[in-house]
Amino acid sequence: MRVLITGSSGQIGTNLALALLARGDEVHGLDRRANTWTDEVPTEIVDLVELSRAPASWSPPWQPDCIVHLAAYAKVHELVLEPHKALENIQMAAAALEIARAAGAPIVFGSSREVYGDIHRHVTEEGMADFVVAESPYSASKLAGEALFYSYARCYQLPVLVFRFSNVYGRYDNDAERMERVIPLFLKRIAGGEPIRVFGPNKMLDFTYVDDCVRGVMSGINALTAGKIQTETINVAYGQGSTLFDLVNLLELALDRTADATYEEARVGEVTRYVADISKAKAILGYQPQVPLTSGIRRYVEWWRDQGLLPAN
Ligand SMILES: NC(=O)c1ccc[n+]([C@@H]2O[C@H](COP(=O)([O-])OP(=O)(O)OC[C@H]3O[C@@H](n4cnc5c(N)ncnc54)[C@H](O)[C@@H]3O)[C@@H](O)[C@H]2O)c1
């Protein structure tokens, strides 16, 4: 199969591209920066925001069987501080959809649990998202992206699959120069004996090990390209909640260090409770997450150790 991936130099894009290559697929990555993790992913440097202004100026190297759109500014708080980037996320989605329309190819969208807003229910099923619950410019950009995807499905009969991811962690996400997420940030600081600030220790989130996320996406690509699904939105997560307090404890255990933590209120725009309902992913894609946070954190710390990223004790 030939798969075009936007955002192929990012965390999920790199893991997905390598997994597709490993099963014998051809991959063409589009990103506005080179891949800093591997030279195995064929990467073309393209800025999708620019491309959204002149979609006809670019065409793929071959007819793709599927497109996976992952390119975005992917940090919630960054977009609270710089809301114009939300508009760029929407432009990137528009550019990816134009590539799919021109190629008549099915397309997958990496959306987010942020579309549910800050909900205080235990589980979330796919029909519950609504634009009035947009908690931040980032969630607004994902809601708008999803709406564009559905509009292309209706107007141009494009098969589309929207995945709502939740706190994906694991290898290739400690890209500190460019962005820093909560798990790599805490890991690095606790390992180095530096203080951490925990915004909302009781925040309950559904942390997803990247291999589970990639397995879900690959099942989705298979179902979409086989015509088994046409237009769907599916949560992909582990399906259990853990607090930031739990997370700090697990990191302390895996690192055998005590965190110097201060606990503060959650920040503006952040979701404070989300536990995914993954029954649709199980029913439609046969998705079965395999890595709970307890073992995922251990694996992740091992990966840091293997990369020589942990300071010597
Ligand atoms: N990782 C998570 O926890 C998570 C959770 C929910 C949703 N998502 C979504 O999944 C997708 C992938 O996430 P990720 O963690 O791999 O993010 P990431 O930030 O690691 O990767 C995104 C990639 O998009 C690229 N990009 C940004 N602007 C671009 C542009 N104008 N043109 C071309 N490329 C551009 C970046 O260079 C980067 O390599 C994103 O859309 C993100 O919003 C991720």
Residues whose N, C-alpha, C, O or C-beta is under 5 A from the ligand:
A	BS01	LIG	G7 S9 G10 Q11 I12 G13 L30 D31 R32 R33 V46 D47 L48 V49 L70 A71 A72 Y73 A74 G110 S111 S112 R113 F165 S166 N167 V168
